[in-house]
Amino acid sequence: MAEMLAAGDAYRLTGLADRLAGRPVLLVGAGLDTVAPPEVHHLPLVEAYAAQPGSLLEHHVLDTDHALADQRVALARTLIGFLDRRLG
């Protein structure tokens, strides 16, 4: 985490939003995450990617913790559904 904080903007994924416009992007956050709270890590990405023209963003926030321990089946179904829609 210290390395990420020290790198600042160079490590911010929001900076990739313009390069990912027009490409399918799936973002999955954990609503109960105290390690990487969605308000700090997930939602800024959603906002940056959704603001791009031609955005193909799909995002979900699962009601679980950082490890997604009790939502792994839902996570797998979300990923499979995304791939089916985008590659099918």
Backbone torsions as a table, in degrees:
resi	resn	phi	psi	omega
1	MET	NA	-38.6	-179.4
2	ALA	-61.6	-40.7	178.8
3	GLU	-62.2	-43.0	180.0
4	MET	-63.3	-44.3	179.6
5	LEU	-65.9	-38.8	179.8
6	ALA	-67.1	-33.3	-179.1
7	ALA	-73.0	-22.7	176.7
8	GLY	58.7	-131.0	-174.8
9	ASP	-60.9	-27.8	-178.7
10	ALA	-61.8	-26.3	-179.0
11	TYR	-102.6	1.3	-176.8
12	ARG	-77.1	122.8	-178.9
13	LEU	-69.5	-19.4	177.3
14	THR	-61.9	-25.4	178.7
15	GLY	-69.6	-12.4	178.2
16	LEU	-90.5	-5.5	-172.3
17	ALA	-56.0	-44.3	-178.0
18	ASP	-67.8	-32.3	179.5
19	ARG	-76.8	-18.3	179.9
20	LEU	-98.9	-3.1	177.9
21	ALA	-58.9	134.7	-179.2
22	GLY	86.2	-3.1	177.1
23	ARG	-112.5	143.3	177.5
24	PRO	-65.4	130.2	179.1
25	VAL	-131.5	129.0	175.0
26	LEU	-112.6	123.6	174.5
27	LEU	-117.7	129.2	178.3
28	VAL	-125.6	123.4	177.6
29	GLY	-113.4	168.9	178.3
30	ALA	-117.0	115.2	-174.5
31	GLY	-62.3	-24.7	-178.9
32	LEU	-105.0	17.0	-176.5
33	ASP	-72.1	120.5	176.5
34	THR	-100.3	-11.9	178.0
35	VAL	-81.9	-48.4	178.5
36	ALA	-129.8	76.4	-175.5
37	PRO	-55.4	137.7	-177.3
38	PRO	-59.4	-30.9	179.7
39	GLU	-64.4	-27.7	-176.8
40	VAL	-96.7	-37.3	-171.5
41	HIS	-109.6	-41.0	-174.9
42	HIS	-86.0	-52.5	-174.6
43	LEU	-62.7	-38.3	175.5
44	PRO	-62.3	-34.5	175.7
45	LEU	-66.8	-44.6	178.8
46	VAL	-57.4	-47.8	-179.2
47	GLU	-62.6	-44.6	-178.2
48	ALA	-66.3	-43.6	-177.5
49	TYR	-73.2	-40.8	-179.6
50	ALA	-65.9	-25.9	-178.9
51	ALA	-75.9	-11.4	-178.0
52	GLN	-79.9	135.7	174.8
53	PRO	-60.6	136.1	179.6
54	GLY	77.7	16.8	-179.0
55	SER	-60.0	133.5	174.9
56	LEU	-115.7	42.1	-176.7
57	LEU	-78.3	136.3	167.8
58	GLU	-127.7	130.3	179.1
59	HIS	-137.8	152.6	-179.1
60	HIS	-142.6	147.6	170.9
61	VAL	-122.6	114.0	-179.5
62	LEU	-88.2	146.6	-177.9
63	ASP	-82.1	75.8	-176.1
64	THR	-157.6	-178.7	-178.2
65	ASP	-92.7	-174.4	-175.8
66	HIS	-55.7	-38.6	-177.4
67	ALA	-80.8	-7.3	-176.5
68	LEU	53.4	28.8	-171.3
69	ALA	-56.5	-41.0	-176.8
70	ASP	-98.5	9.1	-179.2
71	GLN	-129.7	23.1	-176.0
72	ARG	-69.0	-32.5	175.9
73	VAL	-67.0	-43.9	177.6
74	ALA	-62.4	-39.4	177.5
75	LEU	-62.6	-45.6	178.8
76	ALA	-61.9	-42.8	178.5
77	ARG	-64.7	-38.0	177.8
78	THR	-63.0	-45.6	179.7
79	LEU	-65.3	-45.3	179.0
80	ILE	-61.9	-43.1	178.2
81	GLY	-61.6	-43.5	178.0
82	PHE	-60.6	-47.7	179.9
83	LEU	-64.0	-40.4	177.2
84	ASP	-60.5	-43.9	-179.1
85	ARG	-68.4	-35.7	-174.0
86	ARG	-92.6	-25.9	-177.3
87	LEU	-111.8	-13.7	-175.2
88	GLY	-70.4	NA	NA
